[in-house]
Amino acid sequence: MPHPFDREPPMTSMLQSSFMQESTRMAREHGPVFTRRLFNLEFTFVTGAELVAELADDNRFEKHVVPALQVVRPLIGDGLLSAHNHEPNWRTAHELLIPAFSQAAMRHYHTLMVEVCGRLTESWDRSARDLGRVDVTASMAKVTLEVIGRAGFGYSFGSFERDTPHPFVVALDEVLNHGQRSVTIPAIAGRFLGKHMAERNDENVAYLRDVVDEVIARRTRGDHGADLLGLMLDSDVLDPVNIRYQVLTFLAAGHETTSAAMSFTLYYLAAHPEIAERVRAEADSVLAVGELEFADIAKLRYLRRVIDESLRLWPTAPGYSRKAKQDTVLGGRYPMKAGEPVFVLLPALHREPVWGEDTDAFDPDRFLPERVRARPPHSFKPFGTGLRACIGRQFALHQTALVIASVLRRYDLALPADYRLEVAEGITFGPVDLTLDLSARRG
């Protein structure tokens, strides 16, 4: 019997870097459920809000670990992001670490975030004076790495003391890219490149493990502290290997996704100066001088709408995968076997007709409270769904709002005349080579 999903004629995209973007464009014609192939992989995409709401039911469906995450398990093992549902450590770690994202914990992290923002603005002050242009993607990567390293594990990578990326970042990016390539490149290329790629990947994994093991060993010998690492060391419910996996998971997932979210948001603000001015006025109304306090961030309601709209257009992960726990029928129409996965394609879900006209346009007012209430509740899912949704969501949003508000209160930003947004895709989305013209704020 043919598969009931709307199946596009079999094809393999040679544009590996734009497969999810191609699929997003095709969703308007083929959605809300359709299947595509990428070399040896098959994706059944789901894009409709009602079907996504069904998939959020943890009684019928559960997380499916996509191939690109399975192949990086030598690095992050059964950490929160990549653990299979039957593995016990993800639930243990999740319950253990929830207090690390409480309001009291976030107040502590805020102080560290402000300090890292200070290092960013020192760096951008020099760039504004000497170059007039900043590398946004590199700068946001430094911010997120420092914030996660210091707030989560009491470790500084010294990112702002370096002119080049920290070797840890280079190795981490190579491991994630290797994971993506190894499941998507054609078999013939894999045989040709496989040995060299595997050897390089093994070296990177060993280096990353060594760095984290040293951080853990140093903390084990002294005061455990009250951050993420301290909670894990004090609990005695996670073994040392799994603690390493959790640390690497936060560094890999949090660093990549939050960095991209801040970069996309700055792009859209530079592209829409009238929106940037409104964000700046809001930040000035909250605090005319000095640093933003913890309680101030919640008052930046328009900025939050700007961030959400950026995440709507470019969620930093292309989507998430769910599989049926038992044989079932999705939406009363699409039979699914137990264990059969589907992929919620977020950029397509976030461009469904429920979002209004011209869904490719940047419009923060889509997130006005009355418009949010009028939409189906599962129309916006940038942080995943269910029990396995992103545990660090509030951490990421708070950090993003603080950095964006701090930057806009200090600088005027503009896109270079020749810049056109291109989006790189892998395990995450991110803007390619985003730079901004920068000057100290007038007046």
Residue pairs with C-beta under 8 A, 6 or more apart in sequence:
3 35
4 333
4 334
4 335
5 33
5 34
5 35
5 44
5 334
6 30
6 31
6 33
6 34
6 35
7 34
7 35
8 26
8 30
8 34
8 35
8 36
10 37
11 36
11 37
12 37
12 38
12 39
13 19
13 22
13 36
13 38
15 22
16 38
16 184
16 185
17 424
17 425
17 426
18 425
19 36
19 38
19 184
19 425
20 318
20 319
20 345
20 347
20 425
20 429
21 347
21 423
21 425
23 36
23 43
23 45
23 345
23 348
24 345
24 347
24 348
24 351
26 34
26 36
27 34
27 45
27 47
27 345
27 348
27 351
28 348
28 351
31 45
31 47
31 48
31 348
32 46
32 47
32 48
32 51
32 331
33 44
33 45
33 46
33 47
33 48
33 51
33 330
33 331
33 334
33 342
34 44
34 45
35 42
35 43
35 44
35 45
36 42
36 43
36 45
37 43
38 184
39 184
39 185
39 186
39 187
40 183
40 187
41 67
41 183
41 184
43 343
44 341
44 342
44 343
45 319
45 342
45 343
45 344
45 345
45 348
46 52
46 55
46 330
46 342
46 343
46 344
46 345
46 349
47 344
47 345
47 348
47 349
47 352
48 331
48 349
48 352
49 349
49 352
49 354
49 375
49 376
49 378
49 379
50 331
50 376
50 378
51 330
51 331
51 334
52 344
52 349
52 378
52 379
52 381
52 385
53 376
53 377
53 378
54 60
54 61
54 330
54 331
55 61
55 322
55 330
55 342
55 344
55 385
56 378
56 385
56 386
57 386
58 386
58 387
59 325
60 324
60 325
60 326
60 328
61 322
61 323
61 324
61 325
61 386
62 85
62 322
62 323
62 325
62 386
62 387
62 388
63 85
63 320
63 321
63 322
63 323
63 386
63 387
63 388
64 321
64 322
64 323
64 341
65 82
65 83
65 84
65 321
66 321
66 341
66 343
67 183
68 179
68 180
68 183
68 184
68 426
68 427
69 76
69 81
69 82
69 179
69 427
70 82
71 178
71 179
71 182
71 183
72 82
72 175
72 176
72 178
72 179
72 252
73 82
74 201
74 205
75 175
75 205
75 208
75 209
75 248
75 252
76 82
76 245
76 248
76 249
76 252
77 83
77 241
77 242
77 244
77 245
78 84
78 87
78 89
78 90
78 242
78 245
79 90
79 93
79 242
79 245
79 246
79 248
79 249
80 90
80 93
80 94
80 97
80 246
80 249
80 388
80 391
81 249
81 252
81 253
82 249
83 89
83 90
89 238
89 242
89 245
90 388
92 237
92 238
93 232
93 238
93 242
93 246
94 387
94 391
96 231
96 232
96 235
96 237
96 238
97 228
97 231
97 232
97 246
97 391
98 391
99 105
99 231
100 227
100 228
100 231
101 391
101 392
101 394
101 395
105 226
106 294
106 394
106 395
106 398
107 294
108 151
108 226
109 147
109 151
109 395
109 398
109 399
110 293
110 294
110 297
110 398
110 402
112 147
112 150
112 151
113 147
113 151
113 398
113 399
113 402
113 403
114 291
114 292
114 402
115 150
116 143
116 146
116 147
116 150
117 143
117 402
117 403
117 406
119 146
119 159
119 160
120 139
120 142
120 143
120 160
120 403
120 406
120 407
121 406
121 407
121 410
122 160
123 139
123 142
123 160
124 134
124 139
124 407
124 410
124 411
124 438
125 440
127 133
127 134
127 438
128 134
128 411
128 438
128 439
128 440
132 437
132 438
132 439
133 416
133 435
133 436
133 437
133 438
134 435
134 436
134 438
135 434
135 435
136 263
136 266
136 267
136 431
136 434
136 435
136 436
137 259
137 263
137 430
137 431
137 432
137 433
137 434
138 165
140 258
140 259
140 260
140 262
140 263
140 266
140 403
141 159
141 165
141 169
141 255
141 259
142 159
142 160
143 159
143 259
143 262
143 399
143 403
144 254
144 255
144 258
144 259
144 262
144 399
145 157
145 159
145 166
145 168
145 169
145 251
145 255
145 259
146 156
146 157
146 159
146 160
147 258
147 399
148 250
148 251
148 254
148 255
148 258
149 155
149 156
149 157
149 251
150 156
151 227
151 228
151 395
152 227
152 228
152 229
152 247
152 250
152 251
152 254
153 215
153 219
153 227
153 228
153 229
153 247
154 215
154 219
154 225
154 227
154 229
154 230
155 215
157 166
157 168
157 169
158 166
159 166
167 207
168 207
168 208
168 211
168 251
169 255
171 204
171 207
171 208
172 204
172 208
172 251
172 252
172 255
174 200
174 201
174 204
175 201
175 204
175 205
175 208
176 252
176 256
176 426
176 427
177 426
178 197
178 200
178 201
178 204
179 427
180 426
180 427
181 197
182 190
182 194
182 197
185 193
208 248
209 244
209 248
212 244
212 247
212 248
212 251
213 244
215 229
215 247
216 229
216 233
216 240
216 243
216 244
216 247
219 225
219 229
219 230
219 233
220 233
224 230
224 233
224 234
228 246
228 247
228 250
229 243
229 247
232 238
232 243
232 246
233 243
238 246
250 392
253 390
253 392
254 392
254 395
254 396
256 316
256 427
256 428
256 430
257 316
257 317
257 396
257 428
258 316
258 396
258 399
258 400
259 430
260 314
260 316
260 428
260 429
260 430
260 431
261 307
261 310
261 311
261 316
261 396
261 400
262 399
262 400
262 403
262 404
263 430
263 431
263 434
264 310
264 311
264 313
264 314
264 316
264 429
264 430
264 431
265 306
265 307
265 310
265 400
265 404
266 404
266 407
266 413
266 434
266 436
267 415
267 421
267 431
267 434
268 275
268 306
268 309
268 310
268 313
268 362
269 275
269 276
269 279
269 306
269 404
269 408
269 413
270 276
270 413
270 414
270 415
270 436
271 362
271 415
272 362
273 414
275 306
275 362
275 364
276 408
276 413
278 302
279 300
279 302
279 303
279 306
279 404
279 405
279 408
280 408
280 409
282 300
282 301
282 302
282 303
283 292
283 300
283 303
283 405
283 408
283 409
284 409
286 292
286 296
286 299
286 300
287 293
287 296
291 406
292 402
292 405
292 406
297 398
297 401
297 402
297 405
300 401
300 405
302 364
303 401
303 404
303 405
304 367
304 397
304 401
305 364
305 365
305 366
305 367
305 368
306 364
306 404
307 397
307 400
307 401
307 404
308 364
308 367
308 380
309 362
309 363
309 364
309 366
309 367
310 362
311 380
311 382
312 350
312 355
312 366
312 380
312 382
313 347
313 350
313 360
313 362
314 347
314 423
314 429
314 431
315 346
315 347
315 350
315 381
315 382
315 429
316 382
316 428
316 429
316 430
317 346
317 382
317 384
317 427
317 428
317 429
318 345
318 346
318 347
318 425
318 428
318 429
319 343
319 344
319 345
319 346
319 349
320 343
320 344
320 346
320 381
320 384
320 385
321 341
321 342
321 343
321 344
322 341
322 342
322 344
322 385
323 339
323 340
323 341
323 342
324 330
324 336
324 337
324 338
324 339
324 340
325 338
326 338
327 335
327 336
327 337
327 338
328 335
328 336
329 335
329 336
330 336
330 342
336 342
344 381
344 385
346 381
346 382
349 379
349 381
350 359
350 379
350 380
350 382
351 359
351 360
352 359
352 379
353 359
354 375
354 376
354 379
355 366
355 375
355 379
356 363
356 366
365 371
378 385
383 389
383 390
383 393
384 390
390 396
407 413
409 441
410 440
410 441
411 438
411 439
411 440
411 441
412 438
412 439
412 440
412 441
412 442
413 436
413 437
413 438
414 436
414 437
415 436
415 437
416 435
416 436
416 437
419 434
419 435
421 431
421 434
422 431
422 432
422 433
423 429
423 430
423 431
423 432
424 430
424 431
424 432
